[in-house]
Amino acid sequence: MEGKMAIVGDGDSIMVFKAAGVETFPVKDEKKAREIVRRIAGEYKIIFLAEEYARLLGDFLKRFDEEPYPVILPVPTGKGEGGYGEELLQSAMERALGVDILSH
C-alpha cells in the first residue's frame, strides 16, 4: 500500500488523475462507487472520490474516519453543486480544534 493513490468517479472526470499516475476506478452510480471504495480501501493510502459520490456516501464513509488509512478526499468534478469537500474540511477542523477557523 506504500503511497498508492486511487480515484473513484465518473469516467470522463477522472481521466486527468490517470495522467498524474493515480489509479482510476470509473463508476456510473452510487452503488458501484460504494462497492469499489469498500474493495480498494485496504490497498490505497489516499482515495480521491468524486464529490457527487462523496455526498451520497457520507454515512458509509464515516467508517473510515477512525483509521489512519485510507484517507478519502472528495474532489470536485464539475458536476453538481460542489463545496462538499470544503464542508467536510471545515467540520473536521471544528472537531479537531473546537473552533471554526475557515469561516469567511
C-alpha angles and dihedrals in degrees: 000000000000105000095327116161131195138178127212119197149089111337096240097046096051100051093092088063091054089059088056092054098260115141109245129216111186117205135176103200146024094259093056092045091054091047093050095046090050091049098047100036094099094048105050132057094203125032117186110204124196107253095238091058094042089057092049093046097045097123093043092050093054089079088071094055093084096054127070092228142080101032106204114205123186113222128194115245103183092260122104129005100305128205096101093112091053090049091054092048091050091050092049092050091050091051093047099042103024091232137076106245095167099064115121 
